[in-house]
Amino acid sequence: FSQDRVAVSSLLAVGAVHHHLVSNLERTRIGLIVETAEPREVHHFCTLVGFGADAICPYLAVETIWRLQVDGKIPPKEDGSFHSKGELVDKYFYACNYGIMKVLAKMGISTLASYKGAQIFEALGLASEVINRCFAGTPSRIEGATFEMLARDTLRLHEMAFPTRALPPGSAETVALPNPGDYHWRKGGEVHLNDPQAIAKLQEAARSNSVAAYREYSKLVENLNKACNLRGMLKFKEIGSSIPLDEVEPASEIVKRFCTGAMSYGSISLEAHTALAVAMNRIGGKSNT
């Protein structure tokens, strides 16, 4: 891509070519090698392989790792010397391969060949026209973005990289792209359930035993849930007549079916483990932690 050419999503391209070759009975005769700046983490590589890629060259991720060492964000070796470019790439590929193997293992798959093109995914937020063209056979239960919407998003990103408007000399916008907040909360970026304001209200409620603070926290989380999760968009369906109370299971029996998921000691603190165990014991639930 360049200032005059907009990059197409590598996953859309791989999926479309893969299914075109399958429909023409030529897939086993042709290998798909993806040279792209887009993938950088394990999930990206898994989706590319899962939709048919035979090999991936994530050149921008590699160049970024090299730059991180130049910028001093990767510590040198114990003897003070710097890592070679080959060593940095080997470590990055080793970490990615290890992550891919963990994903395969969770699905009971032991070889990459069995994972390639298997499409063991469910799409979230893609319209049927995109699924049928690029990811045929992949479930997409709620529809979502069309090709036109994806194109608008791509053009928006391209405008960030190659702005058409004139910028003053020395402007920060000419050398830095905005942080979208994909991994950590950023003001004006991606919405996260772990919002700083919500966490602050939760801490205030816990430390001061404040009912008012907890209600504010609950309201914030409810609004965040609507913006982040499908379940946040569900609504209770009201019926015209109420059910007699003697036909309703009491809350004391319902909570006995509550359970906590298995979490290692290293994932959460001793205090959190203890609080979960005490809570489950009090309500008669199951504690798997």
PEKANOR-V815381 format. One record per residue. N is the residue number from 1. PSI is psi in degrees with one decimal (none if undefined). OMEGA is omega in radians with two decimals (none if undefined). Layout:
BEGIN
n->N psi->PSI omega->OMEGA
n->N psi->PSI omega->OMEGA
END
This chain:
BEGIN
n->1 psi->164.7 omega->-3.12
n->2 psi->-169.0 omega->3.12
n->3 psi->-27.3 omega->-3.10
n->4 psi->-4.2 omega->-3.09
n->5 psi->125.1 omega->-3.10
n->6 psi->134.0 omega->-3.12
n->7 psi->138.9 omega->3.05
n->8 psi->144.9 omega->3.10
n->9 psi->127.5 omega->-3.13
n->10 psi->-35.1 omega->-3.12
n->11 psi->-41.0 omega->3.08
n->12 psi->-43.2 omega->-3.12
n->13 psi->-46.4 omega->-3.14
n->14 psi->-47.5 omega->-3.13
n->15 psi->-42.6 omega->-3.12
n->16 psi->-45.5 omega->3.14
n->17 psi->-42.6 omega->3.14
n->18 psi->-49.7 omega->-3.10
n->19 psi->-29.7 omega->3.05
n->20 psi->-43.5 omega->3.13
n->21 psi->-38.8 omega->3.11
n->22 psi->-45.4 omega->-3.10
n->23 psi->-24.0 omega->3.12
n->24 psi->11.6 omega->3.08
n->25 psi->37.5 omega->-3.12
n->26 psi->3.5 omega->-3.01
n->27 psi->-40.1 omega->-3.08
n->28 psi->-10.3 omega->-3.12
n->29 psi->-9.4 omega->-3.01
n->30 psi->133.6 omega->3.06
n->31 psi->148.0 omega->-3.14
n->32 psi->111.6 omega->3.09
n->33 psi->123.1 omega->-3.04
n->34 psi->113.4 omega->3.03
n->35 psi->108.0 omega->-2.95
n->36 psi->152.7 omega->3.07
n->37 psi->-5.0 omega->-2.96
n->38 psi->-53.4 omega->-3.03
n->39 psi->144.8 omega->-3.14
n->40 psi->-13.3 omega->-3.11
n->41 psi->172.8 omega->-2.99
n->42 psi->-44.7 omega->-3.10
n->43 psi->-38.2 omega->3.12
n->44 psi->-45.0 omega->-3.13
n->45 psi->-38.2 omega->-3.14
n->46 psi->-42.7 omega->-3.13
n->47 psi->-39.7 omega->3.12
n->48 psi->-46.0 omega->3.11
n->49 psi->-42.4 omega->-3.11
n->50 psi->-23.9 omega->3.10
n->51 psi->15.9 omega->2.91
n->52 psi->-5.6 omega->-3.12
n->53 psi->136.0 omega->3.09
n->54 psi->-30.9 omega->3.12
n->55 psi->151.1 omega->-3.08
n->56 psi->133.0 omega->3.03
n->57 psi->95.2 omega->-3.12
n->58 psi->72.9 omega->-2.92
n->59 psi->-34.9 omega->-3.12
n->60 psi->-36.6 omega->3.08
n->61 psi->-41.7 omega->3.13
n->62 psi->-47.1 omega->-3.14
n->63 psi->-32.9 omega->3.11
n->64 psi->-39.8 omega->3.11
n->65 psi->-42.0 omega->3.08
n->66 psi->-41.9 omega->-3.12
n->67 psi->-34.1 omega->3.13
n->68 psi->-37.5 omega->3.11
n->69 psi->-40.2 omega->3.11
n->70 psi->-37.5 omega->-3.13
n->71 psi->0.7 omega->3.10
n->72 psi->15.6 omega->-3.13
n->73 psi->-6.4 omega->3.01
n->74 psi->117.9 omega->-3.08
n->75 psi->148.9 omega->3.11
n->76 psi->178.5 omega->3.11
n->77 psi->173.4 omega->-3.12
n->78 psi->-32.2 omega->-3.14
n->79 psi->3.6 omega->3.10
n->80 psi->-8.5 omega->3.14
n->81 psi->160.2 omega->-3.13
n->82 psi->153.9 omega->3.05
n->83 psi->144.5 omega->3.03
n->84 psi->162.6 omega->3.12
n->85 psi->-38.5 omega->3.12
n->86 psi->-39.7 omega->3.13
n->87 psi->-41.2 omega->3.13
n->88 psi->-43.1 omega->3.13
n->89 psi->-41.5 omega->3.14
n->90 psi->-42.8 omega->-3.14
n->91 psi->-40.3 omega->3.13
n->92 psi->-46.6 omega->3.13
n->93 psi->-36.6 omega->3.11
n->94 psi->-44.4 omega->3.14
n->95 psi->-42.4 omega->3.14
n->96 psi->-44.0 omega->3.13
n->97 psi->-38.6 omega->3.11
n->98 psi->-42.0 omega->3.11
n->99 psi->-40.2 omega->3.11
n->100 psi->-40.9 omega->3.13
n->101 psi->-35.9 omega->3.09
n->102 psi->-40.1 omega->3.11
n->103 psi->-44.2 omega->3.12
n->104 psi->-43.3 omega->-3.08
n->105 psi->-35.4 omega->3.13
n->106 psi->-25.8 omega->3.12
n->107 psi->1.7 omega->-3.13
n->108 psi->22.8 omega->3.14
n->109 psi->135.0 omega->-3.05
n->110 psi->-11.8 omega->3.14
n->111 psi->147.0 omega->3.13
n->112 psi->-31.0 omega->3.13
n->113 psi->-33.3 omega->3.12
n->114 psi->-23.0 omega->-3.13
n->115 psi->-29.2 omega->-3.06
n->116 psi->123.1 omega->3.11
n->117 psi->7.1 omega->-3.08
n->118 psi->-21.4 omega->3.10
n->119 psi->49.4 omega->3.14
n->120 psi->62.8 omega->-3.10
n->121 psi->164.1 omega->2.95
n->122 psi->125.0 omega->-3.10
n->123 psi->143.2 omega->3.12
n->124 psi->107.7 omega->3.07
n->125 psi->31.8 omega->3.07
n->126 psi->137.0 omega->-3.13
n->127 psi->160.7 omega->-3.11
n->128 psi->-34.6 omega->-3.11
n->129 psi->-34.3 omega->3.10
n->130 psi->-43.4 omega->3.13
n->131 psi->-48.4 omega->-3.07
n->132 psi->-32.4 omega->-3.10
n->133 psi->-39.1 omega->-2.98
n->134 psi->-29.2 omega->-3.02
n->135 psi->44.3 omega->-3.05
n->136 psi->131.8 omega->3.14
n->137 psi->-9.0 omega->3.13
n->138 psi->128.0 omega->3.13
n->139 psi->137.6 omega->3.03
n->140 psi->94.2 omega->-2.87
n->141 psi->-18.6 omega->-3.04
n->142 psi->10.9 omega->-3.09
n->143 psi->-157.7 omega->3.13
n->144 psi->-133.7 omega->-2.98
n->145 psi->134.6 omega->3.06
n->146 psi->175.2 omega->3.08
n->147 psi->-38.1 omega->-3.14
n->148 psi->-41.6 omega->3.13
n->149 psi->-40.8 omega->3.10
n->150 psi->-37.8 omega->3.12
n->151 psi->-41.3 omega->3.12
n->152 psi->-41.1 omega->3.13
n->153 psi->-40.7 omega->3.12
n->154 psi->-42.2 omega->3.11
n->155 psi->-34.7 omega->3.10
n->156 psi->-43.7 omega->3.12
n->157 psi->-38.5 omega->3.13
n->158 psi->-36.4 omega->3.11
n->159 psi->-33.7 omega->3.08
n->160 psi->-40.5 omega->-3.10
n->161 psi->-36.0 omega->-3.12
n->162 psi->74.5 omega->-3.07
n->163 psi->136.4 omega->3.13
n->164 psi->-22.9 omega->3.14
n->165 psi->150.3 omega->3.14
n->166 psi->134.8 omega->3.13
n->167 psi->142.8 omega->-3.13
n->168 psi->149.5 omega->3.11
n->169 psi->135.5 omega->3.14
n->170 psi->1.0 omega->-3.14
n->171 psi->138.0 omega->3.14
n->172 psi->-27.6 omega->-3.12
n->173 psi->-20.2 omega->-3.10
n->174 psi->-14.5 omega->-3.07
n->175 psi->-9.1 omega->-3.06
n->176 psi->137.9 omega->3.05
n->177 psi->149.1 omega->3.13
n->178 psi->146.1 omega->3.08
n->179 psi->115.6 omega->-3.07
n->180 psi->-7.3 omega->3.13
n->181 psi->34.0 omega->-3.14
n->182 psi->-37.0 omega->-3.05
n->183 psi->-37.2 omega->3.13
n->184 psi->150.2 omega->-3.10
n->185 psi->133.3 omega->3.02
n->186 psi->139.3 omega->3.14
n->187 psi->127.1 omega->-3.13
n->188 psi->4.7 omega->-3.11
n->189 psi->-154.5 omega->-3.12
n->190 psi->141.7 omega->3.13
n->191 psi->133.3 omega->3.11
n->192 psi->147.8 omega->3.06
n->193 psi->-34.8 omega->3.09
n->194 psi->68.7 omega->-3.13
n->195 psi->136.7 omega->-3.11
n->196 psi->-40.0 omega->-3.12
n->197 psi->-39.9 omega->3.12
n->198 psi->-42.9 omega->3.12
n->199 psi->-39.2 omega->3.12
n->200 psi->-41.4 omega->3.13
n->201 psi->-36.2 omega->3.10
n->202 psi->-43.3 omega->3.12
n->203 psi->-40.6 omega->3.11
n->204 psi->-42.4 omega->-3.14
n->205 psi->-40.6 omega->-3.10
n->206 psi->-39.7 omega->-3.06
n->207 psi->-34.0 omega->-3.09
n->208 psi->3.1 omega->-3.11
n->209 psi->43.5 omega->-3.06
n->210 psi->118.7 omega->3.09
n->211 psi->-39.3 omega->-3.13
n->212 psi->-42.3 omega->3.13
n->213 psi->-37.8 omega->3.14
n->214 psi->-36.8 omega->3.10
n->215 psi->-38.4 omega->3.08
n->216 psi->-40.9 omega->3.10
n->217 psi->-45.4 omega->-3.14
n->218 psi->-40.8 omega->3.14
n->219 psi->-41.6 omega->3.12
n->220 psi->-44.8 omega->-3.12
n->221 psi->-37.7 omega->3.12
n->222 psi->-42.6 omega->3.12
n->223 psi->-39.5 omega->3.10
n->224 psi->-37.8 omega->3.13
n->225 psi->-37.9 omega->3.12
n->226 psi->-29.7 omega->-3.11
n->227 psi->-16.3 omega->-3.02
n->228 psi->-30.9 omega->-2.98
n->229 psi->149.7 omega->3.06
n->230 psi->-38.7 omega->-3.12
n->231 psi->-24.4 omega->3.11
n->232 psi->-14.1 omega->-3.14
n->233 psi->-5.3 omega->3.14
n->234 psi->147.8 omega->3.11
n->235 psi->147.1 omega->3.07
n->236 psi->136.4 omega->3.10
n->237 psi->116.6 omega->-3.11
n->238 psi->143.9 omega->3.10
n->239 psi->160.8 omega->-3.04
n->240 psi->-35.6 omega->-3.08
n->241 psi->149.0 omega->3.14
n->242 psi->158.8 omega->3.13
n->243 psi->136.5 omega->3.09
n->244 psi->139.5 omega->-3.08
n->245 psi->-31.1 omega->-3.12
n->246 psi->-9.7 omega->3.08
n->247 psi->-0.5 omega->-3.11
n->248 psi->133.2 omega->3.11
n->249 psi->132.6 omega->-3.12
n->250 psi->154.1 omega->-3.12
n->251 psi->-33.8 omega->-3.12
n->252 psi->-27.1 omega->3.10
n->253 psi->-33.9 omega->3.14
n->254 psi->-42.7 omega->-3.06
n->255 psi->-16.0 omega->3.10
n->256 psi->-17.6 omega->3.10
n->257 psi->-1.0 omega->3.07
n->258 psi->145.4 omega->3.07
n->259 psi->155.0 omega->3.09
n->260 psi->143.7 omega->3.12
n->261 psi->158.6 omega->3.13
n->262 psi->123.0 omega->3.12
n->263 psi->137.4 omega->-3.13
n->264 psi->162.1 omega->3.14
n->265 psi->-33.6 omega->-3.11
n->266 psi->-18.5 omega->-3.07
n->267 psi->-33.6 omega->3.10
n->268 psi->168.4 omega->-3.02
n->269 psi->168.5 omega->3.07
n->270 psi->-41.2 omega->-3.14
n->271 psi->-40.3 omega->-3.14
n->272 psi->-43.7 omega->3.09
n->273 psi->-44.8 omega->-3.12
n->274 psi->-44.6 omega->-3.13
n->275 psi->-41.4 omega->3.12
n->276 psi->-43.9 omega->-3.13
n->277 psi->-44.1 omega->3.13
n->278 psi->-43.8 omega->-3.12
n->279 psi->-45.9 omega->-3.13
n->280 psi->-37.2 omega->3.11
n->281 psi->-37.3 omega->-3.11
n->282 psi->-37.3 omega->-3.10
n->283 psi->-3.6 omega->-3.14
n->284 psi->20.3 omega->3.13
n->285 psi->-171.4 omega->-3.10
n->286 psi->129.2 omega->3.14
n->287 psi->112.7 omega->3.14
n->288 psi->47.2 omega->-3.11
n->289 psi->none omega->none
END
